[in-house]
Amino acid sequence: MDAVVAVHCVKSDIFQEGLSARIYENASENIMKMMLLESTFLQVYKKR
């Protein structure tokens, strides 16, 4: 019984890690997009 519980705990830990890694990837991607948009917006704004 203990072995099953241990495996379950490890699996959920790995799942949580994978989930947070994916969320982090999405967040950093969005931040990059925002920074890119901001820089292009500033360049266009300065030209006017």
Secondary structure, DSSP 4 states (H G I P E B T S, - for coil): -HHHHHHHHHHHHHHHHHHHHHHHHHHHHHHHHHHHHHHHHHHHHHH-
